[in-house]
């Protein structure tokens, strides 16, 4: 560890120059990256910047000519600054996600997390109230006191809810909801309970909001994952029924058929030769337990019908 000498800048940033090539800087706002950023030409790789307004410490992971100030802990730092651009004041202890970027500040923008919105999984929690448009501190961990945790047990999971910025000991249940554990109950009490937030970018269940249309292909399905039982009793059905004189009776009984199902084929099997002849699908209308003959009625009393349809109901 080298010796150092103290120097002060003329603006907001103070500087402590170390003789091993690194620099310790401080300032009253977040450092700025790039060739016109904080500490250009002074702060080499490994230099430290302290924001005295928030006590967040940054390290230069870039170069002296173009610093990149990363909050201590790396890209997924436990604590960082962010601007509230949600249009609402955000209270302390609210799960949020990074929803954008403010280039002027060099800071991410935040919005309240929501288990029922695509791409809105919790990434951080607010440690204090942040007014709309203001900059504040967000963290991966936070101890939230003064909460109603009665009815739970110590260690019970806390889930992100479908109310933006909400949390609960009960997981959401909608098909399009994610189930994300964002903390644990630390103290059980009706008014002075404590929740320990520990935000991890993972979910126990992904909701349909998070799945892109047509993203699940055959190659992503396990063998035999789609079974007859999972397709409401079967997808494709075949029924052989007695023939009839369609000129006098225009409805053909088909067990299990329902309005909304799709006729695939109707073959007439000759009662003497067994030869199959295909009928035009347009001649029939699918009904509740029947096919109704609409055109080209024929006397098939001595024959049989082989009916294939898709069960869509």
Buried (B, 14 or more C-beta within 10 A) or exposed (E): EEEBEEEEEEEEBBBBBBEEEBBBBBBEBBBBBBEEBBBBEBBBBEBBBBBEBBEBBBBBBBEBEEBBBBBBEEEEBBBBBBBBBBEBEBEBBBBBBBBEBEEEBBBBBBBBBBBBBBEBBBBBBBBEBBEEEEBBBBBBBBEBEEBEBEEBEEEBBBBBBBEBBBBBBEBBEEEBBBBBBBBBBBBBBEEEBBBBBEBBEEBEBBBEBBEEEEEEEEEEEEEEEEEEEEEEEEEEBEBEBEBBEBEEEBBBBBEEBBEEBEBEEBBBBBEEEEEEEEBEEEBBBBBEBBBEBEEEBBEBBEBBBBBBBBBEE
